[in-house]
Amino acid sequence: MTAPTPAPNRGAAAVHRDSGRLVPFRYRELGEHCLVTNDFGRYVLLTRNEFARLAEGRMGPGDLAWSKLQAAWFVAGDLDRNQVLAQTAERSRFLRSGPNLHILVVTLRCNHTCQYCHASRAPMHHTDTDMSIETAERSVDFAFQSPSPALTLEFQGGEPLANWPVVEHIIEYALQKNALARKSLMFSLVSNLTLMDDERLDYLIERRVQICTSLDGPPQIHDAVRKWSDGASHDTTVHWMARINQRYRDLGLDPHLYRVEALPTITRLALDAPEALLDHYVSVGCHSIFLRHLDPFGWAATTKARLGYTMPEFLEFYARAYHHVIALNRRGVDFVERTMALLVAKVIGNFEPNFLDLRSPCGAGIGQIAYNSDGRLFTCDEGRMVDRAGDDCFCLGDVATTAYRDAIAGPQVRAMVLASALDGQPHCATCAYKPWCGVCPVHNYCEQGSLHGRMADSSWCQKYMGLFDFLMQRLLVADDFERGVLQRWATPRRQEHFVQEAAAL
C-alpha cells in the first residue's frame, strides 16, 4: 500500500484503514509536513514520513508520532468520551442560545463620504432615514425576545451620533427592560467620533457603552478614503480616541483591555506599507488592530478598481503585518492582531470565540439580527447592506408586524443556516480547516450570485485558507517567544466593565 499524496492547495478527507483505532481525519500538505485534523478541533503536524506511515497503517503504540495523535484525540480507544462530549458541546454552544448581537441602525445619515462605504450612507439632510422612538422601542422589544442570556445592542449607521436622542432613548429603555429580563446586557457604539462632544462622552462613559471607531492609517491614508464634509477627520478621530482612553484610565481600568477599538479597512493605499499602519496605531495609543480585507458590499463594489487588490496581495500584506506585530512585541509593545487572535483561539485555545463570520453555521439570523432605521429586520448587517443596493432577499420582515418566531424560523434564516453549514459544502466538508472555519453566504451572494457559492473559486475561501496555512507554518517554525505571544492571544479576556448589572437598577 502506498501513501496518498495530499494535494498542495486543497484539503482532503481520509480514514485510517483500522477504523477501530483512529477517528476519521482530514489532512493537508504544508511543505515538508502534513497537517492532520479531526472534528473535535484537534490537530497534529506530521512529517511526510510520519504521515506516510500513518496512511499505510505502519504506525502504532510506541511511535513518537502516535503519542502526539493520542494527545490530540485521534486514537479512538483512548478517548475520554465525557471530555470529548463536553468540549464538543462547548464549541457549539452558540446553537443553543439564539441571537445575541442586535445591530441597531439608528440612522442612515453620515457626515462622511468614505470611498468604500459598505453601508451606502445617506446625506446628512436626509432626516427621513432616522429611526423613530416608536421603531426604536419595538426593535428593543424584539431583541429581548431572544432566548440568549446575553445581549449586545450595537449602534450603527450611517453615523449613529447623528441621531443622538434615539441612541439615548434606546439605552434607557433597554436598561428598564433588563431590570426584569436580567440578561447580561452590553451596549456598543460604532462611530467616526466627529460628532462627539463632552456631554455625549460623559453619558456614554457613565452608561458603560463600549466605543468603536474607524482609523484607516496615518492622515494621508485615512483622510484620502474617509472624506469628511468639514475637512480632514483623522485628527478629530484621534483626539477623541485619546480623550476616551484617558477616561478609562481615570476609572482605573486596564488600558490594555479597555480602550477605543479602532478598526482599519485595508485599501490599496495601505497595502504597500503595513509597518507604517501598525506604527501609527501604536503611536495613537492602540494595543490591537483587526486587519480586514475590503468586502464586496455597498460602494466598495464600485470603487474596487481604484481601492481594491487581489487576495494574494492581501495575504502578502498580512504576512508582513504579522511579522511586524511580533517584532513590536519583542520590543516590549503589547500589541494584538485580532484576526490571528480569532484563529489561535480556535486552533490553540480549543474554544469558540463566537466570531459570527467564522463559524458553522454562521451567525446570520441565529447569532445576530440587524434592525434597519425603518424597522425592517435582516439576517445580518451584510444582508442589510445588500438591501441598500436594491435587493431585499435577506429581509426577515419588520418589528411592527413580524412575530419573533416567524422571523427566526423563516425561510431566509433557514437558507442561511444551510448555506453556511460546512458539512453541506463539498469543498469545505473535506478541508483540513473545517473544524475552525466558516463561510459568509452574503459574501458568496455578492461575489458569485449564490448563497452556497463555489468555495474553490471564492476569495473568502482563498483568504482563510491562506491565513490558516500561514498560522500552521508559523507553528512549525516559531520560537518560544512567538509561541508565547500566540498563546496569550488565544486566552480569552472578558471586558466585564461593559456588562450592565441589572440588580443595580
C-alpha positions in Angstrom: 0.0 0.0 0.0 1.4 3.4 -1.0 0.8 6.6 0.9 -1.7 9.1 -0.7 -0.1 12.3 -1.7 -2.0 15.4 -0.4 -3.0 17.9 -3.0 -0.9 21.1 -2.4 -3.8 23.5 -2.4 -6.8 21.6 -1.0 -7.8 19.6 2.0 -8.8 16.0 1.7 -10.6 13.5 3.9 -9.0 10.3 5.0 -9.8 7.4 7.4 -7.2 5.1 8.8 -7.7 1.6 7.5 -8.2 0.3 11.0 -11.2 2.4 11.9 -11.3 0.9 15.4 -8.0 2.7 16.3 -8.2 6.1 14.7 -11.1 8.5 14.4 -11.8 10.0 10.9 -9.4 12.7 10.0 -8.6 15.2 7.2 -5.1 16.2 6.0 -3.4 19.0 4.1 0.1 19.3 2.7 2.3 22.1 4.1 5.7 21.9 2.5 7.6 19.1 4.2 4.8 18.5 6.7 1.2 17.4 6.7 -1.5 18.8 8.9 -3.9 16.3 10.2 -7.2 17.4 11.9 -10.3 15.9 13.3 -13.8 17.1 14.0 -13.0 17.7 17.7 -10.9 20.7 16.6 -7.6 19.0 17.4 -4.6 18.7 15.1 -1.1 17.3 14.7 1.6 18.4 12.3 3.4 15.3 11.0 6.5 15.0 8.8 5.9 13.5 5.3 7.5 10.2 6.5 5.2 10.1 9.6 2.2 10.8 7.5 3.2 8.0 5.1 3.5 5.5 7.9 0.1 6.7 9.3 -1.6 6.3 5.9 0.0 2.9 5.3 -1.0 1.6 8.8 2.6 1.2 9.9 2.2 3.5 13.0 1.1 2.4 16.4 1.9 2.5 20.1 5.5 3.2 20.9 5.9 5.5 18.0 6.6 9.1 19.0 4.1 10.4 16.4 1.5 8.0 17.8 1.7 9.7 21.2 1.0 13.0 19.5 -2.1 11.5 17.9 -3.2 10.2 21.3 -2.8 13.6 23.0 -4.8 15.2 20.1 -7.8 12.8 20.4 -7.1 10.8 17.3 -6.9 7.4 18.9 -10.5 6.2 19.3 -9.8 3.6 22.0 -8.0 6.2 24.2 -10.7 8.9 24.1 -12.3 10.2 27.2 -15.9 10.2 25.9 -17.2 12.6 28.6 -14.4 15.1 27.9 -15.0 14.9 24.1 -18.7 15.4 24.5 -18.2 18.3 26.9 -15.8 20.1 24.6 -17.9 19.5 21.5 -21.0 20.9 23.3 -19.0 23.9 24.4 -17.7 24.6 20.9 -21.2 24.5 19.6 -23.0 26.3 22.5 -24.0 29.2 20.2 -26.5 26.9 18.5 -28.5 26.7 21.8 -28.7 30.4 22.8 -30.3 32.4 20.0 -29.2 35.8 18.6 -27.0 37.7 21.0 -25.8 40.6 18.7 -28.5 43.1 17.7 -27.3 45.8 15.3 -29.5 48.9 15.5 -29.1 51.2 12.6 -30.4 54.4 14.2 -29.9 56.4 11.0 -28.5 56.1 7.5 -27.2 59.6 7.6 -23.5 60.2 7.8 -21.2 63.3 7.6 -18.5 61.2 5.8 -18.4 60.0 2.3 -16.0 57.1 2.7 -14.8 55.9 -0.7 -15.6 52.3 0.1 -18.7 52.8 2.3 -20.2 49.3 2.8 -23.4 50.8 4.3 -24.2 53.1 1.3 -24.8 56.1 3.7 -27.4 58.8 3.1 -26.6 62.6 3.1 -26.9 64.5 6.4 -30.1 66.3 5.3 -32.0 63.0 4.8 -33.5 63.0 8.2 -36.3 60.7 6.9 -33.7 57.9 7.3 -33.6 58.4 11.1 -35.1 55.7 13.3 -38.1 56.9 15.3 -38.6 56.5 19.0 -41.5 54.1 18.3 -39.4 51.9 16.0 -36.5 52.0 18.5 -38.7 50.7 21.3 -40.2 48.0 19.1 -36.7 47.0 18.0 -35.5 46.6 21.6 -38.7 44.7 22.4 -37.9 42.3 19.5 -34.3 41.9 20.6 -35.3 41.0 24.2 -37.4 38.1 22.8 -34.2 36.3 22.0 -33.6 33.4 24.5 -29.9 34.3 24.6 -28.9 35.1 28.2 -26.5 37.7 26.8 -27.5 40.6 24.5 -25.3 43.2 22.8 -27.1 46.2 21.4 -24.8 47.8 18.8 -25.5 51.2 17.4 -24.5 51.7 13.8 -25.4 53.8 10.8 -24.7 55.9 8.9 -23.2 57.8 11.8 -25.3 56.9 14.9 -24.3 60.1 16.7 -26.4 62.0 14.1 -29.5 60.6 15.8 -28.3 61.0 19.4 -31.7 61.3 21.1 -32.7 57.9 19.8 -29.3 56.4 21.0 -30.0 57.8 24.5 -33.6 56.5 24.4 -32.7 53.0 23.4 -30.1 52.8 26.2 -32.5 53.9 28.9 -35.4 51.8 27.5 -33.2 48.7 27.4 -31.9 49.2 30.9 -35.5 49.4 32.1 -36.5 46.2 30.3 -33.4 44.5 31.6 -34.4 45.2 35.2 -36.9 42.4 34.7 -35.3 40.3 31.9 -31.9 40.2 33.9 -29.8 39.4 30.9 -26.1 40.0 30.5 -26.5 43.3 28.6 -23.9 45.3 26.7 -24.0 48.4 24.5 -21.6 49.2 21.7 -21.4 52.3 19.6 -19.7 52.3 16.2 -18.9 55.9 15.4 -16.5 58.1 13.4 -16.3 60.3 16.5 -16.5 63.6 14.6 -19.9 64.4 16.2 -18.7 63.5 19.7 -18.8 66.2 22.4 -18.2 66.3 26.2 -21.8 65.8 27.2 -22.2 62.8 25.0 -19.0 61.3 26.1 -19.9 61.8 29.8 -23.2 59.9 29.2 -21.5 57.0 27.3 -18.9 56.6 29.9 -21.5 56.7 32.7 -23.6 54.1 30.9 -20.6 51.9 30.2 -21.0 51.9 26.4 -18.2 50.3 24.5 -17.0 52.7 21.8 -15.5 51.6 18.4 -14.2 53.7 15.6 -12.5 53.5 12.2 -8.9 54.5 11.7 -7.5 53.6 8.3 -4.0 54.7 9.0 -1.9 57.9 9.0 -3.5 61.1 7.9 -2.5 60.8 4.3 -4.4 57.5 4.0 -7.2 58.0 6.4 -8.3 61.4 5.1 -7.9 60.2 1.4 -10.5 57.5 1.8 -12.7 58.7 4.7 -13.8 62.0 3.3 -15.4 64.4 5.7 -17.6 67.4 4.7 -15.9 69.6 7.3 -12.3 68.8 6.2 -9.8 66.2 7.4 -11.2 63.8 10.0 -8.1 62.0 11.1 -7.0 64.4 13.8 -10.5 64.7 15.2 -10.9 61.0 15.4 -7.5 60.5 17.1 -8.3 63.4 19.5 -11.5 61.7 20.8 -9.8 58.3 20.9 -7.2 59.8 23.3 -10.0 61.5 25.4 -11.9 58.3 25.7 -8.9 56.2 26.6 -8.0 58.7 29.3 -11.4 58.4 30.8 -10.9 54.6 31.1 -7.6 55.2 32.8 -9.3 57.7 35.2 -11.7 54.9 36.1 -8.7 52.6 37.0 -9.4 50.2 34.1 -6.6 48.2 32.5 -5.5 50.3 29.4 -4.5 47.1 27.5 -8.1 45.8 27.8 -10.2 48.9 27.9 -9.7 51.4 25.1 -11.4 52.6 21.9 -11.5 49.7 19.5 -10.1 51.2 16.2 -10.6 49.2 13.0 -8.9 49.8 9.7 -10.4 48.9 6.3 -7.4 47.9 4.2 -7.4 49.7 0.8 -4.7 49.7 -1.9 -3.4 52.9 -0.3 -2.3 51.0 2.8 -1.3 47.8 1.0 2.4 48.7 0.4 3.2 49.9 4.0 1.7 47.6 6.7 4.6 48.6 9.0 3.6 52.3 8.8 0.0 51.4 9.5 0.9 49.4 12.6 3.4 52.0 13.9 0.7 54.7 13.6 -1.7 52.6 15.6 0.9 52.2 18.3 1.6 56.0 18.2 -2.0 56.9 18.9 -2.3 54.5 21.9 -3.8 51.4 20.3 -2.9 48.0 21.6 -4.6 46.0 18.9 -5.6 46.0 15.2 -8.1 44.0 13.2 -6.8 43.7 9.6 -9.8 43.5 7.4 -10.0 42.7 3.7 -12.1 45.1 1.6 -15.5 43.4 1.2 -17.8 43.5 -1.9 -20.6 45.4 -0.2 -22.0 48.8 -0.8 -19.8 51.4 -2.6 -16.8 49.1 -2.3 -18.2 47.2 -5.2 -17.9 50.3 -7.5 -14.5 51.6 -6.2 -12.8 48.2 -6.3 -10.8 49.1 -9.4 -9.2 52.0 -7.6 -9.1 50.8 -4.0 -9.1 47.0 -4.3 -6.5 44.4 -4.8 -6.1 40.6 -5.3 -6.3 38.2 -2.4 -2.6 37.1 -2.9 -1.7 40.8 -2.5 -3.7 41.0 0.7 -2.1 37.8 2.1 1.3 39.1 1.4 0.4 42.4 3.1 -0.9 40.3 6.1 2.2 38.3 6.4 4.3 41.4 6.6 2.0 43.0 9.1 2.0 39.9 11.3 5.8 39.8 11.4 5.9 43.5 12.3 3.4 42.8 15.2 5.6 40.1 16.5 8.6 42.5 16.2 6.7 45.1 18.2 6.0 42.6 20.9 9.7 41.7 21.0 10.4 45.3 21.7 8.1 45.3 24.7 5.0 46.7 22.9 1.9 44.7 23.9 0.0 44.5 20.6 -2.5 42.1 19.2 -3.6 41.3 15.7 -7.2 40.3 16.1 -7.7 38.2 13.0 -4.9 35.9 14.1 -6.2 36.0 17.7 -9.5 34.6 16.5 -7.7 31.8 14.7 -5.5 30.8 17.5 -8.4 30.9 19.9 -9.9 28.1 17.8 -6.7 26.2 17.0 -4.6 26.6 20.2 -7.2 27.6 22.8 -9.7 25.0 21.7 -12.6 27.3 22.3 -15.2 29.0 20.1 -14.7 32.9 20.2 -18.2 33.2 18.6 -16.9 35.4 15.7 -20.1 35.2 13.7 -18.5 35.3 10.3 -16.2 32.3 11.0 -18.3 29.6 12.5 -20.5 26.8 11.1 -23.3 27.6 10.6 -22.6 31.4 10.5 -24.4 33.9 12.8 -26.9 35.2 10.2 -30.3 35.1 12.0 -29.2 32.7 14.7 -26.4 34.8 16.2 -27.3 38.3 15.1 -30.1 40.4 13.7 -29.8 43.8 12.0 -32.6 46.4 12.5 -32.8 49.0 9.8 -33.8 52.5 10.6 -37.3 51.9 9.3 -37.8 48.9 11.4 -37.1 46.2 8.8 -35.3 43.1 10.0 -32.3 41.5 8.3 -30.4 38.3 8.8 -27.2 40.3 9.4 -25.7 43.7 8.8 -24.2 42.5 5.5 -27.7 41.5 4.4 -28.9 45.0 5.2 -26.1 46.4 3.0 -27.3 44.3 0.1 -30.8 45.7 0.6 -29.3 49.2 0.3 -28.2 48.2 -3.2 -31.8 47.3 -4.0 -32.1 43.6 -3.2 -34.2 42.7 -0.2 -33.7 38.9 -0.2 -32.1 39.0 3.3 -35.1 40.8 4.9 -36.9 38.9 7.6 -39.9 41.3 8.0 -40.2 44.3 10.3 -40.5 44.9 14.0 -44.1 46.3 13.7 -45.8 43.3 12.0 -43.5 40.3 12.1 -43.6 37.8 15.1 -40.2 36.8 16.5 -40.7 33.1 15.8 -41.7 33.8 12.2 -38.6 35.8 11.6 -36.1 33.4 13.2 -37.7 30.2 11.8 -38.5 31.7 8.4 -37.1 30.7 5.0 -34.3 33.3 4.9 -32.7 32.2 8.2 -33.1 28.5 7.2 -31.4 29.2 3.9 -28.5 31.0 5.6 -28.0 28.1 8.0 -28.0 25.5 5.3 -25.7 27.6 3.1 -23.1 28.2 5.9 -23.1 24.7 7.4 -19.7 23.4 6.2 -20.9 19.8 6.1 -23.1 20.8 3.2 -20.3 22.5 1.3 -18.5 19.9 -0.9 -15.2 21.8 -0.9 -15.4 22.5 2.8 -16.5 19.1 4.0 -13.2 17.6 3.1 -11.0 20.5 4.1 -8.5 20.1 6.9 -9.5 23.6 8.2 -13.2 22.6 8.5 -13.1 22.3 12.4 -12.3 26.0 12.7 -13.6 27.7 9.6 -16.9 29.3 8.3 -18.4 30.9 5.3 -20.5 34.0 4.7 -23.5 33.4 2.4 -23.9 37.1 1.8 -20.3 37.3 0.6 -21.0 34.4 -1.7 -24.1 36.0 -3.0 -22.4 39.3 -3.8 -19.3 37.7 -5.3 -20.8 34.7 -7.1 -24.5 35.1 -7.2 -25.3 32.1 -4.9 -25.7 31.7 -1.2 -23.7 28.5 -1.4 -21.1 29.8 -3.7 -18.3 27.8 -5.3 -15.8 27.8 -2.4 -12.9 26.5 -4.6 -13.2 29.8 -6.6 -14.1 32.0 -3.6 -12.0 34.9 -2.4 -13.4 34.2 1.1 -12.0 30.6 1.0 -8.8 31.8 -0.5 -8.4 34.3 2.3 -9.0 31.9 5.2 -7.1 29.0 3.5 -4.1 31.4 3.2 -4.5 32.6 6.8 -4.8 29.1 8.3 -1.8 28.0 6.2 0.2 30.9 7.5 -0.7 30.1 11.1 0.3 26.5 10.7 3.6 27.4 9.1 4.3 29.8 12.0 3.6 27.0 14.5 6.2 24.9 12.7 9.0 27.5 12.9 8.0 29.8 15.8 10.4 30.3 18.7 9.4 30.2 22.3 8.7 34.0 22.4 6.4 33.9 19.3 4.6 30.9 20.7 4.1 32.7 24.0 2.6 35.7 22.1 0.2 33.4 20.3 -0.8 31.6 23.5 -1.6 35.0 25.1 -3.8 35.9 22.1 -5.6 32.6 22.5 -6.5 33.3 26.1 -10.0 35.0 26.4 -10.2 38.2 28.5 -13.8 39.4 29.0 -14.4 43.1 29.4 -16.7 42.9 32.4 -16.8 46.6 32.9 -19.1 46.9 29.9 -21.6 44.3 31.2 -24.7 46.0 32.7 -25.7 44.9 36.2 -29.4 44.5 36.3 -29.5 44.2 40.0 -28.2 47.8 40.4 -31.1 49.4 38.6 
